[in-house]
């Protein structure tokens, strides 16, 4: 054998030994887990959204088996790559309460490495309220803390061009639409503290609005209206589109251009989308996995609300009688394929009109706007139990118009907008209702479209 061949064999042998040593060493190096949050996860969202990084590539299925959280709640993992993952709860954690989450030690590395045991003690943060200010026809987003009512913190800086918005389910950011110089609406994002404002989607002359975050995936549904024939003409037909927040790719929800829709709303489990279909006069419900569609006929113009188990939609329907009309609340059970009237329609309360149901996030309860007499514009807010037909009056000042109400993540509070019959925008107020005490509290005046930021 030649000396060159011996040298080559020696080099190959040494290389193999080194490779084996590196692999063996990799399997002996422990894997650390880092919770990626500004406060090292000392405070978490009611939906527990947390991002973790691993110091070595890991096997997702093994990592998930090492995860524990107290109190025990169901959750879902979303893997960004083999070293970064997000976990979020599928049900709300109790606001203000402590929560402990940990990884126990065990093999999970792609090279056989073991995760170092680690735990975090956190508290579920209090939600804040977001609203739109309107001064001299300029709109921007501001936030309010419950313990500092009336003190507004600016979140967006758009020179007053905000059109609408939607908080992310984890409360870390907000998506909002902004008027651009082409007479269109672009989609933007900002963090909960007002930092990191940036454009999500340049829509040019099209109008992109009503953003809706998927609770379980990295998708944003929104309404897109094509530009009008001229700059002064109204926009074209509205359709629902989906934006992938990772790739920034966007496409229509339906491949059929005849399928129109507006104002998408996700079911709590993220499996369904409900949209308002004005062409068919109803709520179109779409399954994201199977593409199954269901049309719920109604003239309400509202997409209603989803039950906490994602099996039913509550929505209003107009009942026309011989001498007038009023609205009732229907329940469409998608799993059973049934539709029934659950509130309204009784002869003894024929004049009562019920609108705009808002479903409780954990219980089978619904808040509705109740109009005792359709000839009088004033409305009350009622909390209704479909099972017992028990009714709680939240507010009944018929000189005002409550609306745009929604629950916080655990259903302990309701936020709503209070309009005056004068119709003056400066008179608009934001109020909250505490379910435990029954108290209503004014949070701000001159702000509108209130929503919770978990």
Secondary structure, DSSP 8 states (H G I E B T S, - for coil): --HHHHHHHHHHHHHHHHHHHHHHHHHHS-B-EEE-STTTTSEE-TT--EEEEESS-B-HHHHHHTEEEES---EEEEEEETTEEEEEESS---TT-EEEEEE--EE-BTTS-EE--EEEEEEE---EEEEEEEETTEEEEEEE-GGGTT--EE---SSSBEEEEEE-TTSSEEEEEEE-TTS-EEEEEEETTS---EEEE--TTSEEEEEEE-SSSSEEEEEEE---SSTTS----EEEEEEETTT--EEES-SSTT---EEEEE-TTSSEEEEEETTTTEEEEEETTT--EEEEE-SS----EE-TTSSEEEEEEEEE-SS-EEEEEEEEETTTTEEEEEES--GGGTT-EEEEEEE-SSSSEEEEEEES-TTS---EEEEEETTT--EEEEE--TTEEEEEEEE-TTSSEEEEEEEETT--GGG-EEEEEETTT--EEEEEESEEEEEEE-
